[in-house]
Amino acid sequence: MVALNDYIVQEVFCINLKWYRFNRGLTQEQLAELSNCTPKYISDLERGKFSPSMNKLQDIAKAFNIHPYELLKPDHMDDPVEFKRVDEKR
């Protein structure tokens, strides 16, 4: 198993954000409303355009009713090896 340090943390966050949103049956618009963001901001986060501030990370986690760290770890995935390695090109 590959350690989390070998992952691109932003990639993990993007995948988790989408996974939790789909798992909760939320649209980007609904998540944006629940987390006091704009739908464009949620879309940009999911595409990895930029990373959230710590405050926004907390707001998004609260919208999902999870701890913020859960958005940064790949534990919900069956095979975390699917994540890109740090040494891979995007």
Secondary structure, DSSP 4 states (H G I P E B T S, - for coil): ---GGGB-HHHHHHHHHHHHHHHTT--HHHHHHHTT--HHHHHHHHTTSSPPPHHHHHHHHHHHTS-GGGGS--TTSS-GGGSPBTTS--
